[in-house]
Amino acid sequence: MLFGVEIAMLDLVGKAHGIPLYELLGGRCRRAASVSWVAYLRGDATLEDELQALEKEVVDQVGSGMKAFKLKVGEDHERDLARVRLTRSIAGRGAYIKVDASGYWEEVEALSRLRDMAEAGADACETPIRALSRPMSRDDPARIEGDADGIAEALAKIRVRSPIPLIEHVADLGDVFLAALIRHRAVDIVNVVPCQAGGLRRAKRLIHAAETAGMPALLGSTIELGPGTAASVHLAVSSASVNVPSDLVGPGLLEDDVCTAPFSLEGGELAPFEGPGLGLDLDEEKMARWVG
């Protein structure tokens, strides 16, 4: 709710002054945001069927210009490794492949899992330990914040021995959590989901805090409609340290959108529209159909 209200207000300010939203967020520092395609998880299919479907998906995305991919892992380690190997074989050595364990692994097994993922072709891993699982962050954030230093210290011990960089979500927890990650050098990259941060201004503050500690960032997503995607793109192009491919895949997954001119993911990048504010206009018919 706060995210939607804030971007509406910022859009109005940009339109009133005739400037794009990225100018209100510090000025443009790159042409477009690089996007990481989030592959569809088919855990209920046989391994053969899943790999066949994944092969087609990755081939199609590589053909459209996608150069970065994200794979959910954690439930079935051998199956996960097969998916990573297949994606690497199709996408090539130059592609960026990150895996998201979503907190499936216990601390004692995380390091061996990370080594296997690296050998299979993964370049980075998000949320490797159970203490920071997505359900825990959503349902019991106070517990994580109350033990922020202890959790960050445990994660830091894994990071220093991990063969690939670690990524962690920071937007849906209090600022004390990011401070602990920075203090203990617990991760290499932060994932900031603007709507979970409560808005673009706090998201920008989190990105800047990580940047001062030498940590680059990526933007996560909850598969937003056009206005939410546009806001994230403006944030990405106005933030120098958002240089890791972001998960802004809404335009590639949605059946339709509420904008008169929706984004296209061709080329694996999203550039902001050049008009004032968000740079887009809403389609009233589509708003009535999809939002009601």
TORKOL-4160 file (C-alpha; in steps of 0.2 Angstrom, whole numbers, padded with zeros to 4 digits, m for minus):
292
<pt num="1" X="0000" Y="0000" Z="0000"/>
<pt num="2" X="0014" Y="0013" Z="0005"/>
<pt num="3" X="0024" Y="0008" Z="m0011"/>
<pt num="4" X="0009" Y="0012" Z="m0022"/>
<pt num="5" X="0005" Y="0028" Z="m0013"/>
<pt num="6" X="0023" Y="0034" Z="m0014"/>
<pt num="7" X="0026" Y="0030" Z="m0032"/>
<pt num="8" X="0009" Y="0039" Z="m0037"/>
<pt num="9" X="0015" Y="0055" Z="m0027"/>
<pt num="10" X="0032" Y="0054" Z="m0035"/>
<pt num="11" X="0024" Y="0052" Z="m0052"/>
<pt num="12" X="0014" Y="0067" Z="m0049"/>
<pt num="13" X="0029" Y="0077" Z="m0044"/>
<pt num="14" X="0039" Y="0072" Z="m0059"/>
<pt num="15" X="0024" Y="0076" Z="m0070"/>
<pt num="16" X="0022" Y="0093" Z="m0062"/>
<pt num="17" X="0040" Y="0098" Z="m0065"/>
<pt num="18" X="0041" Y="0089" Z="m0082"/>
<pt num="19" X="0056" Y="0077" Z="m0077"/>
<pt num="20" X="0057" Y="0058" Z="m0076"/>
<pt num="21" X="0056" Y="0050" Z="m0060"/>
<pt num="22" X="0075" Y="0044" Z="m0060"/>
<pt num="23" X="0079" Y="0063" Z="m0059"/>
<pt num="24" X="0070" Y="0064" Z="m0042"/>
<pt num="25" X="0080" Y="0048" Z="m0036"/>
<pt num="26" X="0097" Y="0056" Z="m0040"/>
<pt num="27" X="0099" Y="0056" Z="m0058"/>
<pt num="28" X="0102" Y="0043" Z="m0072"/>
<pt num="29" X="0118" Y="0033" Z="m0071"/>
<pt num="30" X="0115" Y="0020" Z="m0084"/>
<pt num="31" X="0104" Y="0017" Z="m0099"/>
<pt num="32" X="0094" Y="0002" Z="m0093"/>
<pt num="33" X="0092" Y="m0011" Z="m0080"/>
<pt num="34" X="0099" Y="m0028" Z="m0083"/>
<pt num="35" X="0086" Y="m0042" Z="m0080"/>
<pt num="36" X="0088" Y="m0060" Z="m0073"/>
<pt num="37" X="0075" Y="m0072" Z="m0080"/>
<pt num="38" X="0067" Y="m0082" Z="m0066"/>
<pt num="39" X="0065" Y="m0100" Z="m0073"/>
<pt num="40" X="0048" Y="m0108" Z="m0069"/>
<pt num="41" X="0049" Y="m0122" Z="m0056"/>
<pt num="42" X="0041" Y="m0138" Z="m0061"/>
<pt num="43" X="0044" Y="m0149" Z="m0045"/>
<pt num="44" X="0029" Y="m0160" Z="m0049"/>
<pt num="45" X="0035" Y="m0166" Z="m0066"/>
<pt num="46" X="0047" Y="m0180" Z="m0069"/>
<pt num="47" X="0065" Y="m0175" Z="m0070"/>
<pt num="48" X="0065" Y="m0179" Z="m0089"/>
<pt num="49" X="0050" Y="m0169" Z="m0092"/>
<pt num="50" X="0056" Y="m0154" Z="m0081"/>
<pt num="51" X="0073" Y="m0153" Z="m0090"/>
<pt num="52" X="0064" Y="m0154" Z="m0107"/>
<pt num="53" X="0053" Y="m0140" Z="m0102"/>
<pt num="54" X="0067" Y="m0130" Z="m0094"/>
<pt num="55" X="0078" Y="m0132" Z="m0110"/>
<pt num="56" X="0064" Y="m0125" Z="m0121"/>
<pt num="57" X="0062" Y="m0110" Z="m0109"/>
<pt num="58" X="0080" Y="m0106" Z="m0108"/>
<pt num="59" X="0083" Y="m0108" Z="m0127"/>
<pt num="60" X="0068" Y="m0096" Z="m0130"/>
<pt num="61" X="0075" Y="m0083" Z="m0117"/>
<pt num="62" X="0093" Y="m0084" Z="m0124"/>
<pt num="63" X="0085" Y="m0081" Z="m0141"/>
<pt num="64" X="0077" Y="m0066" Z="m0135"/>
<pt num="65" X="0093" Y="m0059" Z="m0128"/>
<pt num="66" X="0092" Y="m0064" Z="m0110"/>
<pt num="67" X="0110" Y="m0065" Z="m0102"/>
<pt num="68" X="0106" Y="m0069" Z="m0084"/>
<pt num="69" X="0095" Y="m0082" Z="m0076"/>
<pt num="70" X="0089" Y="m0086" Z="m0058"/>
<pt num="71" X="0084" Y="m0104" Z="m0053"/>
<pt num="72" X="0075" Y="m0109" Z="m0037"/>
<pt num="73" X="0084" Y="m0123" Z="m0028"/>
<pt num="74" X="0084" Y="m0132" Z="m0011"/>
<pt num="75" X="0071" Y="m0146" Z="m0011"/>
<pt num="76" X="0080" Y="m0159" Z="m0022"/>
<pt num="77" X="0098" Y="m0156" Z="m0023"/>
<pt num="78" X="0102" Y="m0168" Z="m0037"/>
<pt num="79" X="0088" Y="m0162" Z="m0047"/>
<pt num="80" X="0093" Y="m0144" Z="m0044"/>
<pt num="81" X="0111" Y="m0148" Z="m0050"/>
<pt num="82" X="0104" Y="m0155" Z="m0066"/>
<pt num="83" X="0094" Y="m0139" Z="m0069"/>
<pt num="84" X="0109" Y="m0128" Z="m0066"/>
<pt num="85" X="0120" Y="m0139" Z="m0077"/>
<pt num="86" X="0107" Y="m0138" Z="m0091"/>
<pt num="87" X="0105" Y="m0119" Z="m0090"/>
<pt num="88" X="0124" Y="m0117" Z="m0090"/>
<pt num="89" X="0126" Y="m0128" Z="m0105"/>
<pt num="90" X="0112" Y="m0118" Z="m0115"/>
<pt num="91" X="0116" Y="m0100" Z="m0109"/>
<pt num="92" X="0135" Y="m0102" Z="m0111"/>
<pt num="93" X="0150" Y="m0097" Z="m0101"/>
<pt num="94" X="0146" Y="m0078" Z="m0102"/>
<pt num="95" X="0129" Y="m0079" Z="m0094"/>
<pt num="96" X="0126" Y="m0075" Z="m0076"/>
<pt num="97" X="0117" Y="m0089" Z="m0066"/>
<pt num="98" X="0111" Y="m0087" Z="m0048"/>
<pt num="99" X="0102" Y="m0099" Z="m0038"/>
<pt num="100" X="0090" Y="m0095" Z="m0024"/>
<pt num="101" X="0090" Y="m0108" Z="m0010"/>
<pt num="102" X="0076" Y="m0098" Z="m0001"/>
<pt num="103" X="0083" Y="m0104" Z="0016"/>
<pt num="104" X="0081" Y="m0123" Z="0013"/>
<pt num="105" X="0098" Y="m0127" Z="0019"/>
<pt num="106" X="0104" Y="m0130" Z="0037"/>
<pt num="107" X="0120" Y="m0121" Z="0041"/>
<pt num="108" X="0130" Y="m0137" Z="0042"/>
<pt num="109" X="0126" Y="m0142" Z="0024"/>
<pt num="110" X="0126" Y="m0125" Z="0016"/>
<pt num="111" X="0144" Y="m0125" Z="0012"/>
<pt num="112" X="0144" Y="m0142" Z="0003"/>
<pt num="113" X="0128" Y="m0137" Z="m0006"/>
<pt num="114" X="0137" Y="m0121" Z="m0012"/>
<pt num="115" X="0152" Y="m0130" Z="m0018"/>
<pt num="116" X="0141" Y="m0142" Z="m0028"/>
<pt num="117" X="0131" Y="m0127" Z="m0036"/>
<pt num="118" X="0148" Y="m0118" Z="m0041"/>
<pt num="119" X="0154" Y="m0134" Z="m0049"/>
<pt num="120" X="0137" Y="m0136" Z="m0058"/>
<pt num="121" X="0139" Y="m0118" Z="m0065"/>
<pt num="122" X="0131" Y="m0106" Z="m0053"/>
<pt num="123" X="0138" Y="m0089" Z="m0051"/>
<pt num="124" X="0130" Y="m0084" Z="m0035"/>
<pt num="125" X="0117" Y="m0090" Z="m0022"/>
<pt num="126" X="0103" Y="m0081" Z="m0013"/>
<pt num="127" X="0097" Y="m0085" Z="0005"/>
<pt num="128" X="0107" Y="m0101" Z="0008"/>
<pt num="129" X="0103" Y="m0104" Z="0026"/>
<pt num="130" X="0087" Y="m0108" Z="0035"/>
<pt num="131" X="0088" Y="m0095" Z="0048"/>
<pt num="132" X="0084" Y="m0082" Z="0034"/>
<pt num="133" X="0071" Y="m0092" Z="0025"/>
<pt num="134" X="0057" Y="m0082" Z="0016"/>
<pt num="135" X="0043" Y="m0089" Z="0027"/>
<pt num="136" X="0053" Y="m0084" Z="0043"/>
<pt num="137" X="0057" Y="m0067" Z="0036"/>
<pt num="138" X="0038" Y="m0065" Z="0033"/>
<pt num="139" X="0030" Y="m0073" Z="0048"/>
<pt num="140" X="0043" Y="m0069" Z="0062"/>
<pt num="141" X="0054" Y="m0054" Z="0057"/>
<pt num="142" X="0056" Y="m0049" Z="0075"/>
<pt num="143" X="0065" Y="m0065" Z="0079"/>
<pt num="144" X="0078" Y="m0062" Z="0065"/>
<pt num="145" X="0080" Y="m0043" Z="0070"/>
<pt num="146" X="0082" Y="m0048" Z="0088"/>
<pt num="147" X="0097" Y="m0060" Z="0083"/>
<pt num="148" X="0103" Y="m0050" Z="0069"/>
<pt num="149" X="0121" Y="m0051" Z="0074"/>
<pt num="150" X="0121" Y="m0069" Z="0078"/>
<pt num="151" X="0113" Y="m0074" Z="0061"/>
<pt num="152" X="0125" Y="m0062" Z="0052"/>
<pt num="153" X="0140" Y="m0069" Z="0060"/>
<pt num="154" X="0134" Y="m0087" Z="0056"/>
<pt num="155" X="0131" Y="m0082" Z="0038"/>
<pt num="156" X="0148" Y="m0073" Z="0037"/>
<pt num="157" X="0157" Y="m0089" Z="0042"/>
<pt num="158" X="0149" Y="m0098" Z="0027"/>
<pt num="159" X="0153" Y="m0083" Z="0015"/>
<pt num="160" X="0172" Y="m0083" Z="0018"/>
<pt num="161" X="0173" Y="m0101" Z="0013"/>
<pt num="162" X="0160" Y="m0101" Z="m0001"/>
<pt num="163" X="0166" Y="m0102" Z="m0019"/>
<pt num="164" X="0152" Y="m0091" Z="m0025"/>
<pt num="165" X="0145" Y="m0074" Z="m0019"/>
<pt num="166" X="0131" Y="m0074" Z="m0007"/>
<pt num="167" X="0115" Y="m0063" Z="m0009"/>
<pt num="168" X="0102" Y="m0059" Z="0005"/>
<pt num="169" X="0086" Y="m0050" Z="0005"/>
<pt num="170" X="0086" Y="m0034" Z="0016"/>
<pt num="171" X="0070" Y="m0024" Z="0012"/>
<pt num="172" X="0057" Y="m0034" Z="0022"/>
<pt num="173" X="0067" Y="m0032" Z="0038"/>
<pt num="174" X="0072" Y="m0017" Z="0049"/>
<pt num="175" X="0088" Y="m0007" Z="0045"/>
<pt num="176" X="0096" Y="m0016" Z="0060"/>
<pt num="177" X="0097" Y="m0031" Z="0049"/>
<pt num="178" X="0107" Y="m0023" Z="0035"/>
<pt num="179" X="0118" Y="m0015" Z="0048"/>
<pt num="180" X="0122" Y="m0032" Z="0055"/>
<pt num="181" X="0126" Y="m0039" Z="0038"/>
<pt num="182" X="0138" Y="m0025" Z="0034"/>
<pt num="183" X="0146" Y="m0026" Z="0051"/>
<pt num="184" X="0150" Y="m0044" Z="0049"/>
<pt num="185" X="0153" Y="m0044" Z="0030"/>
<pt num="186" X="0140" Y="m0057" Z="0029"/>
<pt num="187" X="0135" Y="m0056" Z="0011"/>
<pt num="188" X="0142" Y="m0050" Z="m0005"/>
<pt num="189" X="0126" Y="m0043" Z="m0013"/>
<pt num="190" X="0110" Y="m0037" Z="m0006"/>
<pt num="191" X="0093" Y="m0040" Z="m0014"/>
<pt num="192" X="0081" Y="m0025" Z="m0012"/>
<pt num="193" X="0063" Y="m0027" Z="m0016"/>
<pt num="194" X="0055" Y="m0010" Z="m0017"/>
<pt num="195" X="0038" Y="m0014" Z="m0012"/>
<pt num="196" X="0044" Y="m0024" Z="0003"/>
<pt num="197" X="0055" Y="m0009" Z="0008"/>
<pt num="198" X="0039" Y="0001" Z="0009"/>
<pt num="199" X="0044" Y="0013" Z="m0005"/>
<pt num="200" X="0057" Y="0019" Z="m0017"/>
<pt num="201" X="0065" Y="0031" Z="m0004"/>
<pt num="202" X="0069" Y="0018" Z="0009"/>
<pt num="203" X="0074" Y="0006" Z="m0005"/>
<pt num="204" X="0086" Y="0019" Z="m0011"/>
<pt num="205" X="0093" Y="0021" Z="0007"/>
<pt num="206" X="0096" Y="0003" Z="0009"/>
<pt num="207" X="0105" Y="0002" Z="m0008"/>
<pt num="208" X="0116" Y="0017" Z="m0003"/>
<pt num="209" X="0120" Y="0010" Z="0014"/>
<pt num="210" X="0126" Y="m0006" Z="0006"/>
<pt num="211" X="0135" Y="0004" Z="m0007"/>
<pt num="212" X="0145" Y="0013" Z="0006"/>
<pt num="213" X="0151" Y="m0004" Z="0012"/>
<pt num="214" X="0156" Y="m0010" Z="m0005"/>
<pt num="215" X="0141" Y="m0021" Z="m0008"/>
<pt num="216" X="0132" Y="m0021" Z="m0025"/>
<pt num="217" X="0113" Y="m0023" Z="m0026"/>
<pt num="218" X="0100" Y="m0031" Z="m0036"/>
<pt num="219" X="0081" Y="m0027" Z="m0036"/>
<pt num="220" X="0069" Y="m0041" Z="m0032"/>
<pt num="221" X="0051" Y="m0042" Z="m0038"/>
<pt num="222" X="0034" Y="m0048" Z="m0033"/>
<pt num="223" X="0029" Y="m0048" Z="m0052"/>
<pt num="224" X="0022" Y="m0030" Z="m0052"/>
<pt num="225" X="0011" Y="m0023" Z="m0065"/>
<pt num="226" X="0018" Y="m0009" Z="m0076"/>
<pt num="227" X="0018" Y="0005" Z="m0063"/>
<pt num="228" X="0027" Y="m0005" Z="m0051"/>
<pt num="229" X="0040" Y="m0011" Z="m0064"/>
<pt num="230" X="0042" Y="0007" Z="m0070"/>
<pt num="231" X="0046" Y="0013" Z="m0052"/>
<pt num="232" X="0059" Y="m0001" Z="m0050"/>
<pt num="233" X="0067" Y="0003" Z="m0067"/>
<pt num="234" X="0069" Y="0021" Z="m0062"/>
<pt num="235" X="0077" Y="0016" Z="m0046"/>
<pt num="236" X="0089" Y="0004" Z="m0055"/>
<pt num="237" X="0095" Y="0017" Z="m0068"/>
<pt num="238" X="0098" Y="0030" Z="m0054"/>
<pt num="239" X="0108" Y="0019" Z="m0043"/>
<pt num="240" X="0126" Y="0015" Z="m0048"/>
<pt num="241" X="0127" Y="0000" Z="m0037"/>
<pt num="242" X="0112" Y="m0009" Z="m0044"/>
<pt num="243" X="0124" Y="m0018" Z="m0056"/>
<pt num="244" X="0118" Y="m0036" Z="m0053"/>
<pt num="245" X="0104" Y="m0042" Z="m0064"/>
<pt num="246" X="0088" Y="m0039" Z="m0056"/>
<pt num="247" X="0072" Y="m0050" Z="m0055"/>
<pt num="248" X="0061" Y="m0038" Z="m0064"/>
<pt num="249" X="0052" Y="m0051" Z="m0075"/>
<pt num="250" X="0034" Y="m0045" Z="m0073"/>
<pt num="251" X="0034" Y="m0040" Z="m0092"/>
<pt num="252" X="0039" Y="m0057" Z="m0097"/>
<pt num="253" X="0026" Y="m0066" Z="m0087"/>
<pt num="254" X="0010" Y="m0056" Z="m0086"/>
<pt num="255" X="m0004" Y="m0060" Z="m0098"/>
<pt num="256" X="m0008" Y="m0041" Z="m0100"/>
<pt num="257" X="m0004" Y="m0025" Z="m0091"/>
<pt num="258" X="m0014" Y="m0009" Z="m0086"/>
<pt num="259" X="m0003" Y="0003" Z="m0096"/>
<pt num="260" X="m0006" Y="0009" Z="m0113"/>
<pt num="261" X="0012" Y="0004" Z="m0118"/>
<pt num="262" X="0018" Y="m0010" Z="m0108"/>
<pt num="263" X="0036" Y="m0014" Z="m0106"/>
<pt num="264" X="0045" Y="m0027" Z="m0117"/>
<pt num="265" X="0059" Y="m0039" Z="m0110"/>
<pt num="266" X="0067" Y="m0041" Z="m0127"/>
<pt num="267" X="0086" Y="m0040" Z="m0125"/>
<pt num="268" X="0086" Y="m0044" Z="m0107"/>
<pt num="269" X="0085" Y="m0026" Z="m0101"/>
<pt num="270" X="0072" Y="m0013" Z="m0096"/>
<pt num="271" X="0074" Y="0005" Z="m0100"/>
<pt num="272" X="0063" Y="0018" Z="m0092"/>
<pt num="273" X="0050" Y="0027" Z="m0103"/>
<pt num="274" X="0056" Y="0045" Z="m0107"/>
<pt num="275" X="0041" Y="0055" Z="m0102"/>
<pt num="276" X="0039" Y="0064" Z="m0085"/>
<pt num="277" X="0036" Y="0055" Z="m0069"/>
<pt num="278" X="0035" Y="0036" Z="m0072"/>
<pt num="279" X="0034" Y="0040" Z="m0090"/>
<pt num="280" X="0018" Y="0029" Z="m0093"/>
<pt num="281" X="0000" Y="0031" Z="m0095"/>
<pt num="282" X="m0014" Y="0020" Z="m0088"/>
<pt num="283" X="m0027" Y="0012" Z="m0099"/>
<pt num="284" X="m0044" Y="0015" Z="m0091"/>
<pt num="285" X="m0052" Y="0000" Z="m0099"/>
<pt num="286" X="m0038" Y="m0012" Z="m0093"/>
<pt num="287" X="m0038" Y="m0004" Z="m0076"/>
<pt num="288" X="m0057" Y="m0008" Z="m0075"/>
<pt num="289" X="m0054" Y="m0026" Z="m0081"/>
<pt num="290" X="m0038" Y="m0031" Z="m0071"/>
<pt num="291" X="m0039" Y="m0020" Z="m0055"/>
<pt num="292" X="m0058" Y="m0017" Z="m0054"/>
